[in-house]
Every structure is written in C-alpha cells, then in structure tokens.
Amino acid sequence: MGSKGIEMDQILAQRLLVEGATLVMLDVPVGTEFGIDLKSWNTLDSFKGIKMIPPGFHYVHYSAVDEFGEATPKVGFFHIFKKSEFLVKRWDAKEEDLSSETIEEETVERYKSNLKDLDRFLGCYPYDIWKQWKELTNHITPPLVERCSPICGFVRSALELEYCTDAARPRGGESSSKRRRRSGITIEEKEDELLPDMKPKPGTELRLSKIPCKQYPDGASPTEITKYSLDTSYALDTVLKKLTLPIEIIGEMELAFVCFLVGQSFDAFEHWKKLVSLICGADCAISQRRAIYIEFMKALEVQLMHVPEDILCDIVANNNFVYHNLRKLFANIEMNSELDGRLKSYTTRFSERLSIKFLWDFSNLQEETEDEAPVVVSLE
C-alpha cells in the first residue's frame, strides 16, 4: 500500500474516532460468535463491544454456544447508528440471548464517561468490508428498516412456529392446486401436504411486502388472465402502490438478501427470490419504471458477487433460477421499442459481465429454451 493509501486510512481513522459510533455489549459469554455486517469473530473474556462504527445502517448478529460447544441458530438486529452514538446492550444469561430491555440511562452514562478505560476492550469496526457493505445496502433507508423489522426487534434464522388453520397458513405465490394443474404435484409438494400447518409466532417474522397470490385483477377476462400470467406487471404494480416510494422495492430486496447472506434466514431468501421473479417477469412495467430496473440490475450484480459459491451453485442447480429470470428480463428489454438507449446499453453491458463471470449464455434471447417452451398436448 502506498503512502497515499495509508494517509487516507489515517484520516478516516481520525474522523471515525470522533464521528464513529460505539456499541457496548455487556456480559457476552466467551466463545459466542459475534459479528457486524459481513464479519464475525468468537468472543474472548475481554470482549466488550465494537468502536468506530461508521454512521449508517448496520446488522449486528450473533450465535450463542450451547453446552456442547455447538453454535445455536443465528440472531441479529438492525440499527442505524448516528454520529458518535453510544449504544449499550446486555446479555441475558437466563434466556441465553441479548436482552431486549432498554439499559438504564445512568448505566449508559457511566460507561460513556469511562470510555478511556473501556476502549482497550472494544474491537474496531472492520473497515475492509465497509465499501462492500455500503454497496449491498445503499437503498436501505430508516423508514424501510422501521417497516420491515420484526416487532420483537430481532431477526432469527430459526423462527419460533405455532400451529395455525390451513386457511391462515402462509403459502405465498400461486396456490398449490394451480401448481398441480400446471405441472403435476412434485415430491416436495407431496411432503409439504403431509407437514402440520405452522406459521411464525406473531411479532417474530420480518414484515416484508406481501406478494400477490393472484397475478391478475378481479373480474379479469380469460385473455387478461393469460396476459398477466405471462407478464407480472400487474402484480408488480400492486406491490409498488403500497410502498411510500416505488424505489423502496430495491431496498427491500437488499434487506432480504443481507438477512439471508448474514442472518441465514431462509424466509428472507425465499422473499428475495420472489422479488427477483416479480421484477424480471414484468414487461409492460419496464418502460414506466426505468429507474427501478437500472437499480435492480446494479443491486443484483453486487449481490451475485457476494453469494457464497456453494449457495450460488445451488441457485444455479435449482433450474438456474437467476439465469432464467434474467434471460426473460433481457428478452423483454431487447424487444421493447419504448425504451431509451441508456437502459438497453446498460442491460447489454450487464449481460456481458455476467457471461464472463458465470459463463451464462444470453444470446438468441427471443428463442425459447426447451424448458420454457409451451407444452403442446395432442388431442388425437
């Protein structure tokens, strides 16, 4: 590293000493896997928290260690740190988890006034991941965090479930009967039918946008039903109209992704996949939502660079989910005469970068691949 880089680091460090936030963690058991954003460590008995945290959105996460030395399911919380904020959290030994109770102001002030003695027990925020973290979360805003955070305040990789009636069971997407009519019932769906009807305990789940189960409006004609089944624009607009600003859908996609990437939340991963399908499957909406599509491609490209290889292989193996959705999107953009050159040229460059990185073939976009072609049924 040259002297200029060192000098810039020193300037940044000096600024964060003044502007950076401090997170004090009291009574965290030794050996707990504790992290912030994209980094985690196992705590020592001297650990008391993190200092010099850049102001902005962060995801604090941890896994307690049980009596056998095994890490328990990951838990975390979102926090938008203000400049020079001093936040104190306490471990609840009885619950083997962070306490959700607010620390008394008197205790906070005592630790704050004792910061010089406390300093040597605080780890520095890992600046090497700060740029990457900002790229992954640049559309996540305070109102979005407030709207999507679980009421209980913690994001859990293993949700606490409770029994519910079949009518109230959260399924999302198409109904199982429609899936069966279209493609026959799969082994997974057979297994799903045998499982007890469960739903997350109220207040523990992420409060993400509801994706419409039905992709067409009430009273739609057979022609309209066919149209909206092939083009998800109606369903996408239904979601966007419920947001304060349409661009929030990109922030929600980012939030779901980091809850999966960092927080190991399978529910968040499923929501991320639904959003990718919803955005990629729209056609009519593209010309009206150009800004969303530029930001979608930027966000997705960053995310694909961070997906662990084993997960990416799984995504690819699972009918190459991302590739097929992008192929559909690129084909719609290519054929749309209403779109300006900026979106089309960005799409071309984006597809070229993906082709180099993942060896994905985006040529002949107007030709249907074998597994996307309509099924022709002979009536003879």
Disulfide bonds with the S-S distance in Angstrom:
none
